Amino acid sequence: MDRISATILTGFLGSGKTTLLNTLLEASPGERIFVIVNEYGEVGIDGKLIVETQDDVVELNNGCICCTVRGDLIAAMQGLLASGRAVDRIIIETSGLADPAPVIQSFMLDEVLRQRIQLDAIVTVVDARHVADQLALDEAREQICFADVLLLNKIDLVDEASLAATQDMLHRLNPLARIIRTHTCDVPRAAVLDLRAFDLRNVLAIDPDILADHAHEHDESIGCVALRERVPLDPAAFNIWLNRLVQAAGKDLFRIKGVLNFADEPRRYVFHGVHMTLEGRPGRVWRAGETRLSEIVFIGRNLDAEMLRHGLDACRQEPAVERAARAALAG
Ligand SMILES: Nc1nc2c(ncn2[C@@H]2O[C@H](COP(=O)(O)OP(=O)(O)OP(=O)(O)O)[C@@H](O)[C@H]2O)c(=O)[nH]1
């Protein structure tokens, strides 16, 4: 029986993993792809931002796939195999804080998974603008070291000299990986799928202990705050707040992302922040019967949950009656 090909997409927070996943799904019409998406926070945003296809998407939230939800990853794949459903491939998007070693280990240690699934390649997306700072964290370095393919992404945000220096640095960290420069992870699928590139011998050379089931810890100062708000938000107030926040704390704010319910706006508003870089745009229309809810996730160092909650509270759109009364007083 042919083994099912599995690809692991990894890379630090905000590097472009979901962008790559969407590119691959859109480039694979007719393929039955089983997608597993892992997010660090208790609120999953990525699941809402994946292109709508026929593919199955399993979300593993509220923990890192390399530690707390690793059992769920194994269970998801075992469940797929036990169901007997036909799938052409599996793609796993890890959280941006995941250490790939324990994820690789999951494929190696479980007998059934080893027999039925072929780990094809580890594809790591690298943020050309932020990678130098991110390398202070072990997880970011490991993601690069374990890669079979490195996508040096966001090349539009840096100049050629800086790109060349980053490419040299990536090559020194991982001389075996193929490095491809990308804008919005725009690569032909043949550059990242069906490569047969994963080789346990290379992995053992990096981490001879990988097959031992050892404990794994993240830097404890790094955490996640997830906020939900049902009252529609005032877009102007939200913009001002968010810009002030990243000006003040952008260095420690690794990632912000959200789907927002702006007042008087029929569409969802999707926004992304990576340190000081902010980007937002209207998404699809809120559907009839769908709960209009703003959901925001912050991931960073020493986050102050109370301060963030208060900041968001202040962006709530006042009810029309109060707004009119205030305007009347002002006028
Ligand atoms: N300027 C620029 N922005 C990009 C590029 N690729 C992706 N982005 C933006 O970077 C942000 C993060 O992209 P995602 O694909 O969500 O990154 P991710 O790695 O999945 O993020 P997490 O899962 O939260 O770790 C989004 O705003 C993207 O639109 C690129 O090549 N250039």
The ligand as an SDF file (V2000), in Angstrom:
LIG
                    3D

 32 34  0  0  0  0  0  0  0  0999 V2000
    5.0170   42.3010    2.8090 N   0  0  0  0  0  0  0  0  0  0  0  0
    4.7930   40.9880    2.8030 C   0  0  0  0  0  0  0  0  0  0  0  0
    3.8650   40.4790    3.6360 N   0  0  0  0  0  0  0  0  0  0  0  0
    3.6570   39.1320    3.5920 C   0  0  0  0  0  0  0  0  0  0  0  0
    4.3520   38.2770    2.7200 C   0  0  0  0  0  0  0  0  0  0  0  0
    3.9210   37.0030    2.9420 N   0  0  0  0  0  0  0  0  0  0  0  0
    2.9920   37.0770    3.9110 C   0  0  0  0  0  0  0  0  0  0  0  0
    2.8210   38.3580    4.3180 N   0  0  0  0  0  0  0  0  0  0  0  0
    1.9320   38.8880    5.3640 C   0  0  0  0  0  0  0  0  0  0  0  0
    2.4600   38.4990    6.6420 O   0  0  0  0  0  0  0  0  0  0  0  0
    1.4070   38.3400    7.5760 C   0  0  0  0  0  0  0  0  0  0  0  0
    1.4930   36.9720    8.2350 C   0  0  0  0  0  0  0  0  0  0  0  0
    1.2410   35.9810    7.2610 O   0  0  0  0  0  0  0  0  0  0  0  0
    0.6890   34.5440    7.6570 P   0  0  0  0  0  0  0  0  0  0  0  0
    0.6770   33.7160    6.4250 O   0  0  0  0  0  0  0  0  0  0  0  0
   -0.5650   34.6510    8.4360 O   0  0  0  0  0  0  0  0  0  0  0  0
    1.8630   34.0700    8.6330 O   0  0  0  0  0  0  0  0  0  0  0  0
    1.9000   32.7720    9.5540 P   0  0  0  0  0  0  0  0  0  0  0  0
    3.3030   32.2780    9.5410 O   0  0  0  0  0  0  0  0  0  0  0  0
    0.8480   31.8010    9.1610 O   0  0  0  0  0  0  0  0  0  0  0  0
    1.5480   33.3870   10.9820 O   0  0  0  0  0  0  0  0  0  0  0  0
    1.2860   32.5630   12.3490 P   0  0  0  0  0  0  0  0  0  0  0  0
    0.5600   31.3080   11.9680 O   0  0  0  0  0  0  0  0  0  0  0  0
    0.4870   33.4680   13.1690 O   0  0  0  0  0  0  0  0  0  0  0  0
    2.5940   32.2750   12.9360 O   0  0  0  0  0  0  0  0  0  0  0  0
    0.1230   38.5690    6.7850 C   0  0  0  0  0  0  0  0  0  0  0  0
   -0.2490   39.9080    6.9620 O   0  0  0  0  0  0  0  0  0  0  0  0
    0.5380   38.2980    5.3500 C   0  0  0  0  0  0  0  0  0  0  0  0
   -0.2830   38.9670    4.4070 O   0  0  0  0  0  0  0  0  0  0  0  0
    5.3240   38.8560    1.8450 C   0  0  0  0  0  0  0  0  0  0  0  0
    6.0080   38.1960    1.0590 O   0  0  0  0  0  0  0  0  0  0  0  0
    5.4840   40.2200    1.9420 N   0  0  0  0  0  0  0  0  0  0  0  0
  1  2  1  0
  2  3  2  0
  2 32  1  0
  3  4  1  0
  4  5  2  0
  4  8  1  0
  5  6  1  0
  5 30  1  0
  6  7  2  0
  7  8  1  0
  8  9  1  0
  9 10  1  0
  9 28  1  0
 10 11  1  0
 11 12  1  0
 11 26  1  0
 12 13  1  0
 13 14  1  0
 14 15  2  0
 14 16  1  0
 14 17  1  0
 17 18  1  0
 18 19  2  0
 18 20  1  0
 18 21  1  0
 21 22  1  0
 22 23  2  0
 22 24  1  0
 22 25  1  0
 26 27  1  0
 26 28  1  0
 28 29  1  0
 30 31  2  0
 30 32  1  0
M  END
$$$$
